[in-house]
Amino acid sequence: MRYAICFTPPIGDPLSAAAASWLGRSVYSGEPVEPPSIAGLRVSEIAYHTAVPRRFGFHAMIMAPFRLAEGVDEAQLLRTLMHFTSAETPFAIERLEIGRISQCLGLLPMLPIPAMHMLATRVLQAFDRFRAPLSEEEIERSDPDRLTAPQFANLHRWGDPFVMEEYRFHLKLTGSLAVDVGRRLEAPLREVFEPHLMKPLAVDSLALLVETEKGAPMRVHSQHPLGKVSGRPQGKRAVRIEAQLSASGDARGPWPLAASSLSAIR
């Protein structure tokens, strides 16, 4: 079992629905989703170019997948995450755009987001004690020879090369692409996502994702709103979340999607 701390929009957000359709799988239910119909782009092409992000689901990574350290368990992780998020302040990313992250395409902020960078740093510092050290095999899978000196240091200190000053918020939408393929996919991606990028993206929760066994698709285990209980909207928000969970079936699944956070938002 591995866990990851991430950001992903709420289950009912139109951006989540668009991403689930593009990737072919919901990060909440784990179920396949019918792909979009795009002129000039075959469904098989979309499936091929989204194979990697489909397994990991639509999310922005904050703390990369980790095994639990000795002496801690899932219940402790959940309690600490609930306590942590209750002390954080929600914020918004004013505008996202389709852009390149390494050799992939995804959604990136148009401007730097200091609040996001600081949140990512605090998550890493607060939850590092829950992370088991990387095995030699895991280190080798990170291809350390290609890393810069700061990235190499991050890998050994934090278990992830792309943290601290190397962190860059993004929601990945494709695997690695040749330059010409990337150019060809930019227009279809804008067609699918730009209608949902006209308003700011609220960063008002963190999600705990789980990988039940090596290579298994990741999915949302629980979602935790940012901010103190007394400062959160009451009633309607909780009812809306409960309705979404019931409709998705996740409330009855092996991990109650937001059972840990539903009581916190009331």
Salt bridges, closest charged atoms under 4 A:
GLU45 OE1 - ARG42 NH1 3.88
GLU45 OE2 - ARG184 NH2 2.25
GLU74 OE2 - HIS221 NE2 3.13
GLU88 OE1 - ARG122 NH2 2.71
ASP128 OD1 - ARG131 NH2 3.07
ASP128 OD2 - ARG157 NH1 3.02
GLU137 OE2 - ARG141 NH1 3.17
GLU137 OE2 - LYS214 NZ 3.12
GLU138 OE1 - ARG67 NH2 3.08
ASP143 OD2 - ARG146 NE 3.66
GLU186 OE1 - ARG190 NH2 3.59
GLU194 OE2 - ARG190 NE 3.66
GLU211 OE1 - ARG2 NE 2.56
GLU211 OE2 - ARG55 NH1 2.89
GLU242 OE2 - ARG266 NH2 1.76
ASP250 OD1 - ARG219 NH2 2.85
